[in-house]
């Protein structure tokens, strides 16, 4: 009986650690020069310097005196002047 409890406890700990690792996978807030921001989950795409994209940690928030717009879109790409550009 003790062995069963220990195995169950070990499995629960292992699964919770795996779940934590999966949910803490890379996520970021990305903003462009027009102050349009969106979330990126998973591997970070490589944004070209000429796109003027800034990548922030997922918990990033702008200051009260800054003005940004949240935009969301599925897939790989970036926002430019209110239009989603796929790559």
WOTA-V755246 format. One record per residue. N is the residue number from 1. RES is the residue in one letter. D_FIRST is the distance of its C-alpha to the first C-alpha in whole Angstrom. Layout:
N:RES:D_FIRST, N:RES:D_FIRST
This chain:
1:X:0, 2:X:4, 3:X:5, 4:X:5, 5:X:6, 6:X:9, 7:X:10, 8:X:11, 9:X:12, 10:X:14, 11:X:15, 12:X:17, 13:X:19, 14:X:20, 15:X:21, 16:X:23, 17:X:25, 18:X:26, 19:X:27, 20:X:29, 21:X:30, 22:X:32, 23:X:33, 24:X:35, 25:X:37, 26:X:40, 27:X:42, 28:X:45, 29:X:48, 30:X:52, 31:X:55, 32:X:58, 33:X:62, 34:X:63, 35:X:60, 36:X:58, 37:X:54, 38:X:51, 39:X:47, 40:X:46, 41:X:43, 42:X:41, 43:X:43, 44:X:47, 45:X:50, 46:X:53, 47:X:55, 48:X:59, 49:X:61, 50:X:63, 51:X:61, 52:X:61, 53:X:57, 54:X:55, 55:X:51, 56:X:49, 57:X:46, 58:X:44, 59:X:44, 60:X:48, 61:X:50, 62:X:54, 63:X:56, 64:X:58, 65:X:61, 66:X:60, 67:X:60, 68:X:58, 69:X:57, 70:X:54, 71:X:54, 72:X:51, 73:X:51, 74:X:49, 75:X:49, 76:X:51, 77:X:54, 78:X:55, 79:X:58, 80:X:61, 81:X:64, 82:X:62, 83:X:61, 84:X:58, 85:X:59, 86:X:56, 87:X:56
